[in-house]
Amino acid sequence: MDPLARDYHHALQTYNGHLLAATISPIAPPHYLNRLDAIFHASNSATVQRDISYALTKHAHRSITKEDRQNLDNWTEIYVAYWHAAGAILAAQSPDTVKPDWAKVYETWKDVANAVIKGYSNSSLETWTLPVLYLAGKYLRVFAITADKINKALDGQAGFITHGLQDDIIGDHRKNERLEDAARLINRMFTLCISDRYVARQPVTSSRLTCCAEGKFCRAPLEDSRKWGLYYITNLLFKTYFKLNSIGLSKNILRAISASKTDMPDLELFPKSHIVTFKYYVGVIQFLEEDYAEENLTSALAFCHRNARRNKELILTYLIPTRLLTSQRLPSLDLLLPYPRLAALFTPLAAAIRSGSLSSFDRALAAGEASFVKGRIYLTLERGRDICLRNLLRKVYLAAGTDDQGNKRTRIKVEEFGLAIRLGEAQVGVNETNKMAGGRYLEGDEVECLLANMIYKNLMKGYISRAAGTVVLSKTGAFPGTDISTNNIVFRTSYLSKASKEELFEWTGPLRTDEVVRLDGKPLEDSLPKQLVEPASWAGWGWAEYDEDIRIIDFGEAFLQGEEPETLAQPRCLRAPETIFTNSFDYRLDLWRAGIVVWELPL
């Protein structure tokens, strides 16, 4: 027990909470791999309390006061519980053990956690020792999950023996029995931190308490409060509730924190690791409640350590769908490149939304369904189909051309939109007669319903004239959120313009077209295209072109100087400050938008 006692007193002298927590760690350090074995075999169950008390007293570097004795007695109780836990861990990890008893490991570690909680309750443990509380709670959760996992495996074997009748015999009421018990104990730790109201009934000399004259009651100052451990324990509770699929309980924790903010340190003063984890879970809770506020997730991503790739991936899993719905922003390839799993899931979806291909969107959503459902983001991503449909309908609007006066055509037949939706839902490829495969027939009422929903969701501006079977679109900003942005920038290349037809198709590949036909066999209207042409790509763009000419297309709600409109539809991500705080704006609005566009470009 001497090494344990020496580490304890060294941590006490240096006020090193992490070193003190390491004395009860169930994981042996790399430089002392047989630490648990040495501690366990240094005593026996009959004399362990006496041996630990003697070792702690022997290695004290000063005379023991009454307060020191109280601390030693408390740590003796903690180390005795730790000694029993070490024995259970060694037995469970032994290669000679046929059936590891992780339930016993959990129960013995629960005694360690209870002893730690008792030490804080009677004011024996000071604020600098909070890492001890962290470690006790952390491994309480780990051992509970392990014990429940082993218990499920044993229940599965029992079910096999009873020929699948385990639901009638065993049931699933013990599915997460120990994790639920651990959640209750961690909740006690949370209460211990948030309700830190230490009161001294007589004048004391401990640095943990503020002395009061004449033996009156007094409270510990904020810098010595256990509230500094609040967010770590809160994060531990969030992890436990999420594992139990009891996310609703997390809202009780948030309400308790909100009610205690008046006598708590500001969140920014806590360690960044606590802040990032807390903001991540708050953001996810908001996401699951369909409160798509991205502030917490964005802040968590900004505070996250640059090398914490796994944590960033978890944050982006929810931030990407949130931004898709709130600002209709899609992830760039540069953003997804460091995260192969996210790239595989979101790149096909983003490509489908950009191109307005409903069939590609449906396939991408189906391909990643298992991962999306597991991450609880499937239903949110499914709403992205509206954005995809918006982009498809906008293509119809752009292809509509101009009227006899040369103005943009804003009256478009419902049938044209219906055909575009059918083609958008069609499967890629052609059949043996070179006709477009797939695509379901849409009744006029169904098309009108889809268009009405787009107008209601402010993804289109206009109205439906049922008498004329026409959609009348707004002359300015018919499709909000699609004005000047990185999607409205094109590059004119002089390199390709000098190439021959053969060189052009050698670079871009053969031209692929599909015929457009009506399901009823009738001829197409003159206003509809006879063929669909697959967009070409040029892999050599990045290195073969040295004389790019940047052009901006689709000016949307552009206006002449001096003829500013009263209102201006614009996506949230591009809104200039003057359009938020005042009712006036002018040409300088473009300067703000240009800056945002440059910032978005992968330079």
N, C-alpha and C positions, 0 to 999 in steps of 0.2 A: 504493500500500500504506500510505500515511501515515495515512488515516482508520482503517484496521484496527488499526494499531499504537497510535494514540492511544486508541482504545476499549479496547484490551487493557490498557494501562498505567493508564488511569483506573479500570477494574474492579479491577486489582491493588492500587491505592492505597486504594480504598474497601472492599475485601473484599466486592465485590458479585458474588455468583455468578451471578445472573440476567443482569446486564449482560455478564459474561464469556461466558455461554452464547450471548447474542445475537450475539456476534462470529462465531459459526459457524452461525448460523441460515440455513436454505435459503430462508426466506421474508423478503422485503424489508420493512422497516418502512414504515408509511404516509408518513412524512416523507422517505423516501429510497428511492423505488420502483425506481431503477436501480442499487441498491447492488451486486447480484451482477454486473451488467454492468460497473460501474466497477472492481470488484476483479479480474474476469477479464481485462479488457483493459489492466490496469496492468502486466502482465508476460507472459511467454511460458514455454513448457515448459522451455526451455533455461536460463533465468535465474531462474525463480520462487523456488527455494530461496534463492539468494543475495539476491534482492530482499527477501524477507520477513525474513530474518535481519538484513539491514542496517537495515530500517525498525524492527524491534523493538529493536535495539541503539541506534539513533539517538535514539529517543524515551524511553529510560530516564532516570529523574530522579535517578539516583545512580550511583556507580561500581559496576561489575558484579563481583560476587563469584563464586567457583567454583560456589556453589549457584545463583546467579542464572543463570549460564551454562547449567547443566543444565536449568533451567526454560525458558530461551529456546530451547535446542535442541529440547526436547520440543514446545514450542508452535510452533516453526518446522515440525516434522514434521506437526503437526496442521493448520496453516494451508496447507501445501503440498497435503495431501490434500483440504482444503476447497476450494482453488483448482481442482483437477481436478474435484471434484464440482460446483462452480459452473458450470464450462464444460459439463458433461454436462446439467445442469438447464436451462441457457439453450438448448442445442441441442434438448432434448426439448420445451421450451415454445415454441420458435420457430414462428410461423405458416407459415414456408416449409418446415418439416420434414414430409415426407409420412408417414413411419413413425417416430414418436418412439421413441428407444432408451432405454426406462426400465430395461432390464436393465443398461445401462452406468451409469445414474444410481445404481442400487442398488449395483453393484460399487464405484464411486468413493466412495459414502457409507460402504460397508463399510470402506474404507481409513481414513476419518475415525474411525469407531467403534474400529477396531483401534488407531489412534494414541492415542485417548483412554484406552483400556484400558491401553496400555503406560505412559502417564503416571502412572496410578494405581498400576500394579504396581511401578514404580521409585520411588514416593513423591515424585514431582515435583509432583503435584497434591494440594492440601490438601482438608480436609473442606468448607470453605466453597465450593469449586468444584463440588460435586456436581450443581448444575443443568446443568453441561456434560455429565455422564454421562447425565442424564435426557434431554436434548435429542438426544444421539447415538443413544440407544436408541429414543426415540420415532419419529424419522424413519427409522431403519433399518427399523422395522416398516412404516411408511407406504409407503416406496419398494418394499419387498418385495411388499406387497399389490398395489401398482399394477403392478409388473413382471409378477407372476403373472397379473393380470387381462388385461394386454395379450397375454401368452403364450397364455392360453386362447382369446382372440379369434383369434389367428393359427392355433392348432390347429384351431379351428372352421372357418376358411376352408380349411385343408388338407383337413379332412374333407369339406367340400362338394365340393372338386375331385375327391376320390377316390370320390365317389358313396356316402358313408356308410360306407366301410370304414376309417375312421380308427382304430377300436379295434384292428384288426389291424396297422396300419402305424405309428401314432404312439403309441397307448396313453395312459394317464393317469398314468404314474409321475412326470411333471414338473408335475402339477397345481398343487402349492404348493411347488415346489422352492426358491424363494428365501425364502419365509416360514419354511420348515423350517430353512434355513440361518441366517436371522435369529434364530430361536428358540435355536439353539445359541450364537450370539454373545451374546444377551441373558442366556443362562444363565451365560456367563462373567462378565458384569457382576454377576449375582446372587452367584456364588461370590466375586467380588472384594469384595463388601460383607459377606457373612455370615462370611467367614473372614478378617476384617481382623485380622491378627496382626503388625503392623509391628514389626520388630526392628532396632535400631541396632547395628551391629557396632563402632561407635566413638562417643565423645561427639560430639553434634551440637548446633547452636544453632538448628535449625529449630523453629518453634512446632508443627510437625506431630508431633514425636517428643518423648518424655520423656527427658531426659539421664540417663545412668547414670555413676556414678563408676567410674574405672579402666577405662573402655572396655568394660564388661560389656554383655551383651545387655539391651534394655529394650523395653517395649511402649508404644504410644501410649495415653493415657488415653481413657476412654469418650467424653468430650465431643469429642475430636478423631478419633473413629473413623468409618470409612466406613459403619458399621452404620446411621447416620442415613439413608442412602439405600436401606436394605434394602426397605422396604415399597413405595416407588415402583417399583423394579425388579421386585419380586414382582408387583405389579399389572400391570405391562407384560407379564410372562411369562404371567399368567393370561389376559390379553386375547389373547395370541398363541396359547396352547394352545386356548382356546375357538374361535378362528378356524380352527384346524387340526382341530377336533373331536377333540382329544387331551386331553380333560379329565382322564383318569386320571393324566397326568404332573403335574398340579397337586398331587396328594396327596404326591408326592415333595418338592415345595417346602414344603408344610405340615409334613411330618415333619422336614425340615432346620431350619425355623424353630423348631419345638418343641424340638428337641435343643439349640438354641443360646440358649434363653431365659435361662439363668443369667447370661450376660455381655452381655445386650442391654438397652437402655432399655425402659421400660414402653411398651406400645402407646399409652397415653393421652398420652404426651409427644410423639408425632409429629404432624405437621400434620393437621388434620381431613380434608383432602381425601384423604390417604393412608389414614386410618382408615376413612372411609366406603367407599372403593373396595375395600379389603381385606376388610372385613366383608361387603360385598355379594357378592363372589366366593366367600368361604368359605360364606356362607349358601346361595348357588346350588349349590355343590359338594355340600353336605349335602342339599339338596333333591333333586338328581339321584341321590343315593345312597339316597333314600327315608328319610333321617334328618331328619324334619320338626321340627327344633328352630328356633324362630323368633327366638332371642335375637340372633343376628348380623344378621338382616334388620331386626329391630325397632330395634336399636342404630344400624344404618346409616341408617335413616329418621329417627331422632331427631337424629343428627349432621348430616344433609344440610342444605345451605344452603336457606333458605326460598324462594329464587328459582330453585333448580336443579330446575325442573319435570320435565325429561327424566330426570334421575337418580332422582327420586322415583317416576316412572312405571315405570322399570326395576325398582326395589326392590319396588313394590307388585305387579308382575306375578307375583312369586314369593311375596310375603308373604300375599296374599289366598288363594291355594290352600292355603298352609301353615296358616293360621288356620282355614280351612274344615274341615280334617281334624283338627287338634289340639284346638281348642276349639269347633268347629262355629259359628263366628262369621262372619256375612256382611257384606260391605262396605255401608256406608250410602250413600245418594245424595249426601250432603254430601261424603263422602270421594272419590267418583268424579267429582264435578262438574268439578273443574279438569282432568281428564284424559279428554277426549272418546273417545279410542281405548279406554281401559279401560272407560269407561262403556258403550260399544257392545258390548263383549265380555262384561262381567260382570253388567250390570244384568238382562238376560233370564235368566241362570242363577240369580241371587239371587232374582228374582221367582218362578221356577219352584220353587226349593227351599222358599221360604217358603209357597207355596200347596200344595206337595205334588203338583204336576202333572208326572207322569213324561213325558208327551208334549211338554210345553213345554220340559222340561229336555233331552230328546233333540234337539229342533229347535234350541235355543240352542247346544248342544254341536256339532251338525253345521254350523251357520252360522258358527261361529268356529273350525272345525277347522283351517283352514290356519294361522291365527295361533297357535292353541294348540300345534300340532305344531312350528311354527317356534321357539316359545319353550320347547319341551320341557315343557309343563305339561298336555298333553292327558290323559295317563294318570292324573295326579293329580286333575284335575277330574272325570274319569270316575267316580272313587270318590265324588264328591259325590252321585251318584245314590242311594247308601245313605241319606244324610241326607234327600234328597227323599222316598224311600220311607218313612223313619221318620215324617216329618211327615204323609204320607198315611195310614199305619196309625194314627197317633195320632188323626186325625180320625174314623176308624171307632170308636176307643175312646171318644172324647168323645160321638159320636152314639149310642152304645149305650144311654145312659140309665141308669136304676137298676133294681134288682130289686124284688121284692115288699116287702122290708123297708125300702126307701128307700136302700139302700147302692149305691155305684157298681158297675155291672156289670163284673166282671173276667173272666167266662167268655164268650168270643166265638167263634162258629163260624169254622172255617177258610174256609168258603165265603164268608162276609161279607168277610173280608180279600181273598180271591181276586177277588171282584166289584169291590172298591175298586181293586185293582191294575189290573184290566182297564179300568175307567173312567178311571183315572189315565193309562193308556197310550193312551186313545182320542184321536183327532184332534178338534180343535175344530170345531164346526159340526154340522149335521144334514143328513141325506139327504132324498130326496123324500118319504119316508114318515114324516118327523119322528122317525126312530129315531137313536139315538146311532151316529155313524160311527166306524169304526176299532176298535181294541182287539182283542187276540188272546185266544183261549180258553186258559185255564191249567188244566192237570191238577192234581188235588189234591196229588200228590206234588211238583209244581213249586212250588206255593204253600207247602207245608210246608218245602221246601228254602229258599225265600226267607225265611220266618219264622225258621227255625233259624239262618240266617246273621245275621239281625238280632239274635237273642238272643246268639249267639256274639260278635258285635262290641260287645255291651253297649249297643246302641241300643234294645233292649227288655228288660224284666225279666219273666221268666215261664218257662213251659214248654208243650210241645205234648202234649196227650192224644190220641194217635192213635185209641184205642178209641172216644172220644166225638167225634172230629173237632173238637176244641175247643182254643183257645189259652187257657191259664189265666195271666192277667197278675197281676203283683204288686199288692197293695192299696196300696202306697206307692211312688211314683216308678216307675210302669210304663214310662215313657219318659224315661230319664235325659237331662239336658241341656235339658229343656223346662219347668223350674220357673220361678219368678218371674224375669222378664226384660222387656226392652222389648216382646217379642212377647206378653206376658201382660197388657199394660196396655190398657184400653179407655177411651173417652171417651163419656160420656152427654151428649147434646145436648138442651137444652130448645127450641132454635130449630126443629129439624125436627119435634119433637113437636107444635108448634102449627100446622104446615103442613097444608094439605088434601091429599087423595090426588093431585089434579091437580098441585099445586105440587111435591109430593114427586117424582113421576115426571118433572116438567119439569127438576128439578135433577139427578136421578140417571140419567135416560134410561129407556127402556122396559124392562120386566121380560123377561128372556130365560130360558127353561126348555127342558130336553130330557127326553124320556121315557127311562126305564130299562127295558130289556127283556133277557130271557135269550136267549142264542144258540140254545138248543134249543127255543125257543118256549113253554116251560112258564111258568105264572104265577109271579110273584115271591112270595117268602115274606113273611109279614106284618111281619117285623122290618126289611125293606129298604125304602128310600125309593122312591116311584113316580116322582119327578121330581128332576132336578138343577137348581138355580137358580144362575145366574152372579152372583158378588158384584158389588154396585153400588159406585160411587165418587162422591164429591162434591167437585168442583173448588173450590167456594166455601168449604171448611172454614176456610182460613186467615184469611178476612176477615169472614165472616158470623156467627161464633159468639163471643159474649162471656161466656158463662156455662157454661164447660165443667165437667163433673163427672167427675173421674178415678176409675176403678175398677180394682181388680186382680182378675183371674180366674184360675181353675185353680191352686189352692193346692198341688197336687202332694203334697209330703211335709211339709205343715204339721202341727204337733203342738201339743198343749195344754201350757201352762206347767206344769212338774213331771212331765210324761209324755214326756220326751225319748227318742227311740229310740236304740239302741246305735250304729247306723250311719246315715249320711245320704248319699244319692246326689246329687251336685251337679256341674255343669259346672266345668271348671278355671278359667274366667274369673271365676266367682262364688265360689270357695272362700274361706271366711273363715280367717284365720290359725290360730285355735284348732283347727279341724278338720284342720289340717296337722301342727301341732306337739304337740297334746295329743289325748286321747281324750274330752274333755268339751266340751259346748257348751250354750247355753241360748237364750232369746229374743233376746239381743243379736246373734245371728247375723243377724237381719233388718236390724239397723242397718247392718251391713257390706254386705249385698246391696242395700239401698236406696241406699246411697252409690254403689255400682257402677252401678246402673240409672240414677241421675241423671247420672252421668258419661257414660254411653253416649248419653243423650238429646241430640238436636241442638238445644241451647238457644241 
